Amino acid sequence: MDMDTERLLRHFHEAVEPVVPLVALWAHGSLATGDDYQPGRSDLDLIAIVESPLTEDRRQALRRMHEGITLPLAEHLHCSYLARRELADLSAQHVTWAHQELFSRPVTAVTRRELHAGGRVLAGPPPAGLLPPVSDAELAAFVRADLRDFWLAKARGRRRWLRDIWVDLGMVTVARATVTLRDGRLISKREAFEVLAELGAPMNVVDDVRARRYGTPAPRLSRFRRAMLARRFIRTAIKRALASASA
């Protein structure tokens, strides 16, 4: 792993310990596995286990701590803070720093499965010693709900699909979700590009997403046509994946 990433992780560990009652600190996703991690493009996805729920004073101290980190790649650092007594509740809302904001959200079944499959321990005991495992049924239920209730709903609108982030996340998420529902396994973002081709995704859109992630040559494609093609494919792929999962 590159020096900037390692330096940021060390600094973050040293900075967060005085602020919260830290029990464990883990990385997941490409940062943990090293598979397809792209410095400067990939997020640094972290999970912090804390002894007790964070008070308002600690939340504000946490905000100040995150805002004070100015090292390279700091804008890509995301971390959710899970209280030990809430670890078994898949619906619990956890304090999270992401996209330069502090808010609350659940830690999904996909993230939990990633942690058990290949989480990187930065401090404390490993995930298997603290975090309840996610069953195949729980994982599939989350993926179905995420496709049906979030992504399919978002694909009904148009304006958001003019933005890079929606096209990038939508295309990759649909490919990864399709494999999880079909085969019961998680795949990397790199593997998702191969799956998109298998699913009949518009290759000019796939190449557009790939160019932002890997710095490859970008196709000549207007934002308006890209949005139309991406929305159409995502709607179709979601409906196909949900139908296959329920068959």
LOTI-902929 format. One line per field, with one value per residue: x, y, z of N, C-alpha, C in turn; residue number from 1. Coordinates in steps of 0.2 Angstrom, whole numbers, plus 5000, padded with zeros to 4 digits. Example, Ala and Ser with C-alpha at 12.3 -4.5 7.8 and 13.67 -1.06 7.14 Angstrom:
! LOTI-902929
npx (5066|5064) $
npy (4972|4989) $
npz (5039|5035) $
capx (5062|5068) $
capy (4978|4995) $
capz (5039|5036) $
cpx (5066|5064) $
cpy (4984|5000) $
cpz (5039|5039) $
num (1|2) $
! end
This chain:
! LOTI-902929
npx (5004|5002|5012|5006|4993|4996|5002|4991|4982|4989|4990|4976|4972|4980|4974|4961|4959|4960|4948|4936|4929|4938|4937|4940|4947|4944|4947|4938|4932|4941|4952|4955|4958|4967|4964|4962|4962|4964|4974|4969|4958|4950|4939|4943|4938|4932|4929|4925|4924|4916|4916|4904|4888|4890|4891|4884|4894|4905|4902|4904|4917|4923|4919|4927|4939|4940|4939|4950|4960|4972|4980|4986|4974|4964|4951|4945|4943|4932|4922|4913|4905|4903|4893|4897|4886|4877|4880|4874|4862|4856|4849|4852|4857|4872|4884|4893|4907|4908|4912|4915|4906|4897|4886|4872|4870|4865|4876|4879|4873|4881|4894|4897|4898|4909|4919|4920|4924|4936|4942|4953|4963|4966|4967|4964|4954|4950|4936|4929|4929|4920|4910|4894|4890|4884|4871|4867|4854|4851|4860|4856|4843|4845|4852|4842|4832|4840|4842|4828|4822|4830|4839|4831|4821|4828|4832|4821|4821|4829|4838|4849|4857|4865|4876|4893|4895|4883|4881|4893|4893|4880|4881|4891|4887|4875|4880|4888|4878|4870|4878|4879|4866|4864|4874|4878|4889|4902|4909|4923|4925|4933|4931|4917|4917|4919|4908|4898|4899|4895|4882|4876|4878|4879|4893|4900|4897|4901|4915|4917|4915|4925|4936|4937|4940|4952|4960|4960|4958|4945|4929|4921|4907|4892|4885|4871|4867|4874|4868|4855|4857|4863|4853|4843|4849|4852|4839|4833|4842|4841|4828|4828|4838|4831|4819|4825|4830|4819|4814) $
npy (4994|5012|5025|5037|5033|5024|5032|5041|5032|5028|5041|5044|5034|5037|5049|5047|5039|5047|5053|5045|5031|5019|5002|4994|4995|4994|4991|4990|4983|4988|4994|4986|4973|4976|4973|4981|4993|5011|5023|5040|5039|5029|5026|5027|5015|5013|5005|5009|5002|5006|5008|5012|5021|5037|5052|5069|5078|5071|5068|5080|5083|5073|5077|5089|5083|5075|5086|5092|5085|5085|5079|5071|5063|5063|5068|5057|5048|5038|5034|5024|5023|5011|5006|4995|4988|4988|4980|4969|4973|4976|4986|4998|5015|5023|5034|5042|5047|5054|5060|5072|5076|5074|5062|5050|5033|5016|5002|4991|4975|4970|4977|4971|4958|4959|4963|4951|4943|4948|4958|4971|4972|4986|4990|4983|4968|4956|4956|4944|4942|4950|4955|4950|4937|4938|4931|4921|4923|4935|4944|4943|4948|4961|4966|4964|4973|4985|4987|4987|4997|5008|5010|5008|5016|5029|5028|5032|5046|5060|5070|5069|5059|5065|5067|5062|5054|5047|5039|5032|5024|5018|5010|5001|4996|4989|4978|4972|4968|4960|4948|4944|4941|4931|4922|4922|4928|4941|4953|4962|4980|4980|4967|4969|4977|4967|4960|4969|4969|4956|4958|4965|4979|4996|4999|5010|5018|5010|5011|5025|5026|5017|5025|5035|5029|5022|5030|5027|5030|5040|5039|5048|5055|5062|5070|5070|5059|5049|5049|5045|5032|5025|5026|5018|5006|5002|5002|4991|4981|4980|4975|4963|4956|4956|4949|4936|4933|4930|4919) $
npz (5000|4997|5003|5007|5011|5021|5030|5033|5039|5051|5057|5059|5068|5079|5082|5084|5095|5108|5108|5107|5115|5111|5105|5094|5078|5061|5044|5028|5012|4997|5002|5013|5007|4997|4984|4970|4975|4974|4976|4980|4972|4977|4991|5009|5018|5034|5050|5066|5082|5097|5115|5121|5116|5107|5116|5114|5116|5113|5100|5094|5096|5089|5076|5075|5076|5064|5054|5057|5051|5039|5030|5015|5005|5015|5012|5007|5017|5027|5040|5051|5067|5079|5093|5105|5111|5101|5091|5085|5079|5064|5059|5066|5068|5065|5071|5058|5048|5033|5016|5020|5030|5046|5051|5053|5050|5045|5046|5034|5028|5018|5021|5033|5030|5022|5031|5039|5029|5025|5033|5038|5052|5061|5074|5090|5093|5080|5068|5069|5082|5088|5080|5075|5064|5047|5039|5024|5020|5026|5020|5006|5008|5011|5000|4990|4995|4994|4980|4976|4984|4985|4973|4962|4964|4963|4950|4943|4943|4933|4933|4943|4937|4928|4934|4938|4950|4952|4941|4941|4953|4952|4941|4945|4957|4953|4946|4955|4965|4957|4955|4969|4972|4963|4965|4978|4983|4986|4976|4969|4964|4952|4947|4944|4932|4922|4924|4920|4907|4903|4907|4897|4897|4891|4883|4880|4891|4902|4899|4901|4915|4919|4915|4924|4936|4933|4926|4912|4894|4890|4883|4870|4875|4878|4893|4894|4885|4891|4904|4900|4894|4905|4915|4909|4907|4921|4927|4919|4922|4936|4938|4931|4940|4952|4948|4945|4957|4964|4958) $
capx (5000|5006|5015|5001|4988|4998|5003|4985|4979|4992|4988|4969|4972|4982|4970|4954|4959|4959|4942|4931|4931|4939|4938|4943|4947|4945|4946|4935|4933|4947|4957|4957|4960|4972|4962|4958|4963|4966|4975|4967|4951|4946|4938|4946|4932|4934|4924|4927|4920|4917|4913|4897|4886|4894|4887|4884|4900|4910|4901|4906|4924|4924|4919|4933|4945|4940|4940|4957|4965|4974|4985|4984|4969|4960|4944|4942|4942|4926|4922|4907|4907|4897|4894|4897|4880|4872|4883|4869|4856|4857|4845|4854|4860|4878|4888|4897|4910|4909|4910|4917|4901|4895|4879|4871|4867|4867|4882|4875|4875|4887|4900|4898|4901|4916|4923|4921|4928|4943|4943|4960|4963|4971|4968|4960|4952|4947|4929|4926|4929|4916|4904|4890|4891|4878|4868|4866|4848|4851|4864|4852|4837|4848|4854|4836|4829|4843|4840|4821|4819|4834|4842|4826|4818|4833|4833|4815|4822|4833|4843|4855|4861|4870|4882|4897|4895|4878|4883|4899|4890|4874|4883|4895|4882|4870|4884|4890|4872|4867|4882|4878|4860|4864|4879|4879|4896|4904|4915|4927|4923|4936|4927|4911|4917|4918|4901|4894|4899|4891|4875|4874|4878|4882|4900|4903|4896|4906|4922|4917|4916|4932|4941|4937|4943|4958|4963|4961|4955|4938|4925|4917|4900|4889|4882|4864|4866|4876|4863|4849|4859|4864|4847|4839|4852|4851|4832|4832|4846|4838|4822|4830|4841|4825|4815|4829|4831|4813|4811) $
capy (5000|5018|5028|5042|5029|5021|5038|5043|5027|5029|5047|5043|5029|5041|5055|5045|5036|5051|5056|5040|5025|5014|4995|4991|4999|4989|4993|4985|4985|4988|4996|4980|4967|4978|4972|4987|5000|5016|5029|5046|5038|5024|5028|5023|5013|5011|5004|5009|4999|5010|5004|5015|5026|5043|5058|5074|5081|5067|5069|5087|5082|5069|5081|5093|5079|5074|5092|5094|5080|5089|5075|5069|5057|5064|5069|5050|5044|5037|5030|5023|5022|5007|5005|4987|4984|4989|4977|4964|4976|4978|4993|5003|5020|5024|5040|5041|5053|5053|5065|5078|5077|5069|5060|5043|5028|5009|4998|4987|4968|4969|4979|4967|4952|4961|4963|4944|4939|4950|4965|4972|4975|4992|4990|4979|4961|4955|4956|4938|4941|4955|4957|4944|4936|4939|4925|4922|4926|4942|4947|4943|4952|4968|4968|4965|4979|4991|4988|4989|5003|5014|5011|5008|5023|5034|5028|5035|5053|5060|5075|5066|5055|5069|5068|5056|5049|5042|5034|5027|5020|5014|5004|4996|4993|4984|4973|4968|4965|4954|4943|4942|4938|4925|4917|4922|4930|4948|4954|4969|4984|4978|4962|4972|4979|4961|4958|4974|4967|4950|4960|4969|4986|5000|4999|5017|5021|5007|5014|5031|5024|5014|5030|5039|5025|5019|5034|5025|5034|5041|5039|5054|5054|5068|5069|5068|5053|5044|5048|5041|5025|5022|5025|5013|4999|5001|5000|4984|4976|4978|4971|4956|4953|4954|4943|4930|4931|4928|4914) $
capz (5000|4996|5009|5010|5014|5027|5035|5035|5044|5057|5060|5061|5074|5085|5083|5086|5102|5114|5107|5108|5119|5105|5106|5088|5072|5055|5037|5024|5005|4993|5007|5017|5003|4993|4977|4966|4979|4969|4980|4977|4969|4981|4998|5014|5022|5041|5055|5073|5087|5103|5121|5122|5112|5108|5118|5109|5116|5109|5093|5091|5097|5083|5070|5075|5074|5057|5051|5058|5047|5033|5026|5008|5005|5020|5010|5005|5023|5029|5046|5055|5074|5081|5100|5106|5113|5095|5085|5082|5076|5057|5057|5070|5065|5068|5069|5052|5045|5026|5012|5024|5035|5051|5051|5055|5045|5047|5043|5030|5028|5014|5024|5039|5027|5020|5037|5041|5024|5024|5036|5040|5059|5063|5081|5094|5091|5074|5067|5071|5089|5091|5076|5073|5056|5043|5036|5017|5019|5028|5015|5000|5009|5011|4993|4986|4997|4992|4973|4975|4987|4984|4967|4957|4965|4961|4943|4940|4941|4928|4934|4946|4933|4924|4939|4938|4955|4952|4935|4943|4959|4950|4937|4948|4962|4950|4944|4961|4968|4953|4957|4976|4972|4959|4967|4986|4985|4985|4971|4969|4959|4946|4944|4942|4925|4918|4924|4917|4900|4903|4908|4891|4899|4886|4884|4881|4898|4906|4898|4904|4922|4920|4914|4930|4941|4932|4921|4905|4889|4891|4876|4868|4876|4881|4899|4893|4882|4896|4909|4897|4894|4912|4919|4906|4909|4928|4928|4917|4926|4943|4937|4930|4945|4957|4945|4945|4964|4967|4954) $
cpx (5004|5007|5010|4995|4990|4999|4996|4981|4982|4990|4981|4969|4974|4978|4963|4954|4958|4951|4936|4934|4932|4941|4942|4943|4949|4944|4942|4935|4940|4953|4960|4960|4966|4970|4958|4958|4967|4968|4973|4960|4947|4945|4942|4941|4934|4928|4927|4922|4921|4913|4906|4895|4889|4889|4888|4891|4905|4909|4904|4914|4927|4924|4925|4939|4946|4942|4947|4962|4966|4979|4982|4979|4964|4952|4941|4941|4935|4926|4916|4909|4901|4898|4893|4891|4875|4875|4878|4863|4858|4854|4848|4858|4866|4881|4893|4900|4911|4908|4911|4911|4900|4888|4878|4868|4869|4873|4879|4877|4881|4894|4901|4901|4908|4921|4925|4925|4935|4945|4950|4960|4968|4972|4963|4959|4949|4939|4926|4925|4923|4909|4900|4890|4884|4877|4867|4859|4847|4855|4859|4846|4840|4849|4847|4832|4833|4842|4833|4819|4823|4836|4836|4822|4822|4833|4827|4817|4828|4839|4850|4859|4865|4876|4886|4896|4889|4879|4888|4896|4885|4877|4887|4891|4878|4874|4885|4884|4869|4871|4880|4871|4860|4869|4881|4886|4897|4909|4917|4924|4927|4933|4920|4911|4916|4911|4896|4893|4895|4883|4872|4874|4881|4889|4903|4902|4901|4913|4922|4918|4923|4937|4942|4941|4950|4963|4964|4957|4948|4934|4922|4910|4897|4886|4875|4863|4869|4871|4857|4851|4860|4858|4843|4842|4851|4844|4831|4836|4844|4832|4823|4833|4836|4821|4819|4830|4825|4810|4812) $
cpy (5006|5021|5033|5039|5027|5027|5040|5039|5028|5035|5047|5039|5033|5046|5053|5042|5041|5054|5051|5034|5019|5007|4992|4995|4994|4993|4987|4987|4984|4990|4990|4974|4969|4977|4978|4993|5005|5022|5036|5045|5034|5028|5024|5021|5010|5010|5005|5006|5003|5006|5006|5020|5033|5048|5063|5078|5077|5067|5075|5086|5078|5073|5086|5089|5077|5080|5094|5090|5083|5085|5073|5063|5058|5064|5062|5046|5044|5032|5030|5021|5018|5005|4997|4984|4985|4984|4972|4967|4979|4984|4999|5008|5022|5030|5038|5048|5051|5059|5072|5080|5072|5068|5053|5039|5021|5007|4992|4979|4966|4971|4974|4960|4953|4960|4956|4941|4941|4957|4965|4976|4980|4993|4986|4972|4961|4955|4950|4938|4946|4956|4950|4943|4937|4933|4926|4925|4933|4946|4948|4948|4959|4970|4969|4972|4985|4992|4990|4996|5009|5015|5012|5014|5029|5034|5031|5043|5053|5065|5073|5062|5058|5070|5061|5051|5045|5037|5029|5022|5016|5009|4999|4992|4987|4978|4968|4965|4960|4948|4940|4939|4931|4920|4917|4925|4938|4948|4961|4973|4982|4972|4964|4974|4973|4959|4962|4972|4961|4952|4964|4976|4990|5001|5006|5020|5017|5009|5021|5030|5022|5020|5034|5035|5023|5024|5032|5030|5034|5042|5046|5053|5060|5066|5067|5061|5048|5043|5044|5033|5022|5021|5019|5006|4998|4999|4992|4979|4974|4974|4964|4953|4951|4949|4936|4928|4928|4921|4907) $
cpz (5000|5003|5012|5013|5021|5033|5037|5040|5050|5061|5063|5067|5080|5087|5086|5093|5108|5113|5108|5112|5114|5108|5100|5082|5066|5049|5033|5017|5002|4998|5011|5013|4999|4985|4975|4970|4975|4973|4976|4974|4974|4988|5003|5019|5029|5045|5062|5078|5094|5109|5122|5117|5113|5111|5113|5110|5113|5102|5090|5091|5091|5077|5070|5073|5067|5053|5051|5054|5040|5028|5019|5009|5010|5018|5008|5011|5026|5035|5050|5062|5077|5089|5101|5107|5107|5089|5082|5078|5069|5055|5061|5066|5069|5066|5063|5050|5038|5022|5016|5029|5040|5051|5053|5050|5047|5044|5040|5031|5024|5017|5030|5036|5024|5025|5039|5036|5023|5027|5038|5047|5059|5070|5084|5091|5084|5074|5070|5079|5092|5087|5074|5066|5053|5039|5028|5016|5021|5023|5008|5002|5009|5004|4989|4988|4994|4984|4972|4978|4986|4976|4961|4958|4962|4953|4939|4939|4936|4930|4937|4942|4928|4928|4938|4943|4955|4946|4938|4948|4956|4946|4940|4953|4959|4948|4950|4964|4964|4955|4964|4976|4968|4962|4975|4988|4983|4980|4971|4964|4952|4943|4941|4935|4921|4918|4920|4909|4899|4903|4902|4893|4893|4887|4884|4888|4903|4905|4901|4912|4923|4919|4920|4936|4940|4928|4914|4900|4890|4884|4876|4869|4880|4888|4898|4890|4888|4902|4906|4897|4901|4915|4916|4907|4916|4929|4926|4921|4933|4942|4935|4936|4951|4954|4946|4952|4967|4963|4958) $
num (1|2|3|4|5|6|7|8|9|10|11|12|13|14|15|16|17|18|19|20|21|22|23|24|25|26|27|28|29|30|31|32|33|34|35|36|37|38|39|40|41|42|43|44|45|46|47|48|49|50|51|52|53|54|55|56|57|58|59|60|61|62|63|64|65|66|67|68|69|70|71|72|73|74|75|76|77|78|79|80|81|82|83|84|85|86|87|88|89|90|91|92|93|94|95|96|97|98|99|100|101|102|103|104|105|106|107|108|109|110|111|112|113|114|115|116|117|118|119|120|121|122|123|124|125|126|127|128|129|130|131|132|133|134|135|136|137|138|139|140|141|142|143|144|145|146|147|148|149|150|151|152|153|154|155|156|157|158|159|160|161|162|163|164|165|166|167|168|169|170|171|172|173|174|175|176|177|178|179|180|181|182|183|184|185|186|187|188|189|190|191|192|193|194|195|196|197|198|199|200|201|202|203|204|205|206|207|208|209|210|211|212|213|214|215|216|217|218|219|220|221|222|223|224|225|226|227|228|229|230|231|232|233|234|235|236|237|238|239|240|241|242|243|244|245|246|247) $
! end
